[in-house]
Each structure stands twice: as structure tokens, then as C-alpha cells.
Amino acid sequence: MPPVFAHGRLRLYLLKLLDEAPRHGYEVIRLLEERFQGLYAPSAGTVYPRLAKLEAEGLVTYATEGGRKVYSITEAGRAELADRGGELADLELEIRDSVTELAAEIRNDVRGAAGDLRRELREAASASATQVEDESWKAAKEELRKARQEWKEQARRAKDESRRAREEAQQARRQAKEAQERAREEVQRIAVQLQEQFAKSGGVLGSLAGAWLGGGATSAAPAAPAAPAAPAADVDVDADAHVGWAEDLVTGGDPARDLDRLLDRFRDEVRDAARDHGVSAAQVAEARVGLAAAVARLRATLRAG
């Protein structure tokens, strides 16, 4: 960029500014910046030495105000301005031309800088997009690999769980079947033992026991006072004839439910016999003894099971 002021022209313009009014150095710098519409601002190292030279030549003088030197033009300075009036007019035109030229150069510089900036931004955006695309592709592939591995692991765990569930179900079915068989055998054994015991004691329970219980384990029956029993000749008990009692009941996969059905059958048939034949106080006492023994044997059997 060419110099704003030709040789000696800044010295002349400083005299013009001081001729307008006394000013300190900072104010002179600010006025020059305003005259050039902010496109040019001389430094303090440019202005203050020239003011000092003008003061040494007797063209300006200064007074100190508030710690600052306030410069004023002298008569000798005004005389030089009058002698160089035509040159000062040319300087005003040069300043306007300089302002226009500086503005054009600044616009060109800004336009070029903006173009360079746009080009750099496009290049940076393209490089960034390529890098982001590469990184996104790598991240997507890694996520896909992890997902596939997780799917395989889940499938393996599901297969293992299914196999274990099948094995446990088979084992549970075997255990249920074995428990059902043991319960049936125990109930039948208890029925035989109760049948034999009631046959010895005689009475109406002796004839009913063989018809309504089956299977069980032996256990000591609790003692209870017994009333006089009916004559043994009135009781018809055939132990071998009632071992298969309640076989008509359909058994399911739940031994506890099968036992409930047997007990329901026993209760119903005892009630039917009592309703059809009647029951005396002596028979109730005898029934209490027999039922206590039956309960004790069944509890022992179920605890053992």
C-alpha cells in the first residue's frame, strides 16, 4: 500500500489541525483517524516526533494542562500555512483520494480473505466429512460385530436353558411318578394294617375299614379308652377282599390330589354306612380309637415320604 502522506505533507497537515484549535497529541491522532474515516490512524511514534520538530522550528508552541502538552500554532506557523495554501488544497484532495484508495484496497483484501476463508472452510468441511464418514463406518462395523457376538451368546444361553429345562422337566416327571407309586403302595399297606386291626376289634368299623382304605406304613396308635365293642360275630371283615379298594378312582400326575380323593371316598362311604345302619355311642368310641391309629400311621408314612 502506498504511503498516505507524501514527504512533508503530514507536517503541513499537523499545522492545519493546530490552526483550527489547540490540541494535545492524542487528540491529533484521533482527528487524523476521523478524517480518514477509520481507515488510517497514525501511531504515537509518527505524530509526537513531528510535533516536537515543529515546536523546535518555532512553528508551534505548547502549554502543559493536566499533565499533557497542548500544542498551539504560532504566527510563524500561520505564515507558513498562508504561503503553502495551494499545496494545502492539493493535500485535501489527496486525502480524499487516499481514503477512496484505502477503502478499495481494504475491500479487495477483505474479499480475498473471505474467498480464502470460504475455500479453507470447504476444504476443511470436505476433509472433516471424509474423516467422519470413515469413523462412522468403522463405528458401525464395530457395533455390528458386537451385536452379532451378543446374538450368538444369547442363542447359546437360550439353548443351554432350554436343554436344562427339558432335563429338569423329565426329572420332575420321574420323581412325581415314583412318588405317586410310593404313595399308592403306602396307602394300600396302611389299609391292610388298619383292616387287620379293626378286624381284631370287631364292630362296624371292622367291616368298613377294608372297603375304604389302602396302603401305608406301620406306626404306634395313640391309646384311648374304648367302649364295649359289638360281638365279633356281627362283623364280616375279609382283608384280602378289600386290598383293591378305590381302584376305580382315576389317578393323575399329582399324588397329593390322589390322596385327597381317597380320603374323600373314605369319608363319604363311612357317612353312608352310618346313615344306612345307624351308629351307637360304643361304635363312636371304637371309631375314635381306630381313626387315631389310622391318622398316626398316615402321618408317619407322609413324614417318611
TORKOLKE-194418 format. One record per residue (C-alpha): x, y, z; residue in three letters. Coordinates in steps of 0.02 Angstrom, whole numbers, plus 50000, padded with zeros to 5 digits. Last residue first. Example, Ala and Ser with C-alpha at 12.3 -4.5 7.8 and 13.67 -1.06 7.14 Angstrom:
TORKOLKE-194418
506844994750357ser 506154977550390ala 
***
This chain:
TORKOLKE-194418
478954550452611gly 479424546352791ala 478394560952852arg 476934555152744leu 477024537452812thr 477164543052993ala 475684554652969arg 474674540452888leu 475054528453032arg 474584541253165ala 472984545753074val 472484527353057ala 472814524053241ala 471774539053291ala 470414533353169leu 470344516153250gly 470224522753427val 468924535853381arg 467904522853284ala 467824511853441glu 467144526653540ala 465884530253401val 465374511853399gln 465054512053584ala 463994527753567ala 462944519153434ser 462884520953246val 461484518253119gly 461474505552980his 461074515852823asp 461614532952887arg 463194526252970ala 463634516352812ala 463374531752700asp 464424542652816arg 465844529952814val 465714528952623glu 465844547752602asp 467314549652722arg 468334535752640phe 467984542152463arg 468514559752514asp 470094552452593leu 470504543152431leu 470184558952328arg 471324569252439asp 472694555952420leu 472564557352230asp 472724576352244arg 474304574552346ala 474994561952218pro 474804574652074asp 475024567151899gly 473264559951896gly 472444544551967thr 470704539351911val 469724531752056leu 469104514052013asp 470504506852119glu 469544512852271ala 469804496452369trp 471004483752292gly 471544476852461val 469714474552508his 469394455852478ala 471034450352558asp 470564458352723ala 468864449952734asp 467884457552877val 466094452452919asp 465684459653089val 464154453553190asp 465074437753253ala 466384448753334ala 465104454953459pro 464984473853468ala 466324482753566ala 466144489453742pro 466824507153747ala 468664510553719ala 469754522553817pro 471114529553705ala 472884523853665ala 473824532553525pro 474244521253378ala 476034515453351ala 476524516653171ser 476544504953022thr 476714511752848ala 475284513652722gly 474194506152578gly 472274505652550gly 470754512352643leu 468844511452614trp 468204493552598ala 469374485252722gly 468984498452850ala 467094496952836leu 466804479352905ser 467954482153054gly 467234499253079leu 465514491353114val 466144481653262gly 467614469753279gly 469234474153372ser 470264460853280lys 469514465553113ala 469894483853151phe 471734479753171gln 471814468853015glu 470924482052911gln 472044495452980leu 473574485352929gln 472874481652756val 472374499752729ala 474084505752785ile 474894494452656arg 473744500952519gln 474124518852567val 475984515452567glu 475954506952397glu 474944521152320arg 476074534152397ala 477634525252333arg 476914524252157glu 476434542552159gln 478144547452225ala 478974537452085glu 477874545851954lys 478204562952026ala 480074559552031gln 480084553851850arg 479064568851795arg 480204580651891ala 481744572751810gln 480994574751637gln 480554592951674ala 482304596151743glu 483094588651586glu 481964598751472arg 482304614751569ala 484184611451563arg 484104609351375arg 483064625151354ser 484244634951465glu 485754628851365asp 484924633551201lys 484424650651267ala 486204653551328arg 486904648851157arg 485644659951067ala 486064674451184gln 487924672151152glu 487664671550964lys 486594687150969trp 487884696051076glu 489264691750952gln 488204697850808arg 487824714050901ala 489664716750942lys 490144714550760arg 488764726150703leu 489314739350829glu 491104737850766glu 490544739350586lys 489514754750628ala 490974762750721ala 492134759550574lys 490864766850454trp 490584781950566ser 492474784750580glu 492674784050391asp 491174795450363glu 491794807450497val 493504808050415gln 492764810950243thr 491584824150312ala 493014832550404ser 494094832950248ala 492654840250147ser 492234852750284ala 494064857950300ala 494204860150111glu 492584869950106arg 493124880550255leu 494814883850175glu 493974889250015arg 492754900250109arg 494184908050209leu 495204911050052asp 493714919349971gly 493394929650128ala 495234934750133ala 495154939749951gly 493574949749977arg 494284957650135val 495894962250045asp 494934968949897asn 493804978850013arg 495324985350107ile 496154990349945glu 494584999449887ala 494395008250055ala 496235013550053leu 496035020349877glu 494495030249922thr 495315037150081val 496895041149985ser 495895050549855asp 495055060849991arg 496745063950073ile 497495068649905glu 496125081349877leu 496465089150048glu 498325089050009leu 498025098449846asp 497155111949946ala 498625112550068leu 499855114449922glu 498865129449860gly 498875137250034gly 500755134650060arg 501235152850095asp 499705155150206ala 500125139250303leu 501915145350326glu 501285161950395ala 500135152950514arg 501615143050582gly 502645158850607ala 501185166450698glu 501205151450816thr 500105136050812ile 499565128550979ser 500035112051060tyr 499295105551224val 500595095451317lys 499785084351446arg 500005083151637gly 498315091251670gly 498735105751556glu 500515109151497thr 500695122951367ala 501365120551192tyr 502135130151049thr 502035128050862val 503005134650711leu 504545138750813gly 505645126350723glu 505875116550885ala 503995116050910glu 503765109250733leu 505095096050772lys 504205091150934ala 502555089650840leu 503425078650711arg 504135067350848pro 502395065950928tyr 501435060750772val 502345045650699thr 502845036750861gly 501085040050926ala 500445029450782ser 499475036050634pro 497685030050611ala 497085025650438tyr 495465017950375leu 494425025050519gly 493545037550407gln 495225045250352phe 494745062050428arg 494165052750586glu 495845043950607glu 496775060450584leu 495645068250716leu 496045054150841arg 497935056050816ile 497815074950843val 496785072151000glu 498125060551069tyr 499475073751038gly 498615088251127his 497595101151032arg 497475119951009pro 496155124050879ala 495915125250689glu 497695131150662asp 498275115750758leu 497425104550629leu 498175114450483lys 499925113850560leu 499765094950576leu 499255094250392tyr 500865102850338leu 501975090850438arg 500985076050367leu 501355082750189arg 503245083650210gly 503575068250103his 501965061050035ala 500595056250157phe 499585040150148val 501085029650093pro 500735017149952pro 500005000050000met 
***
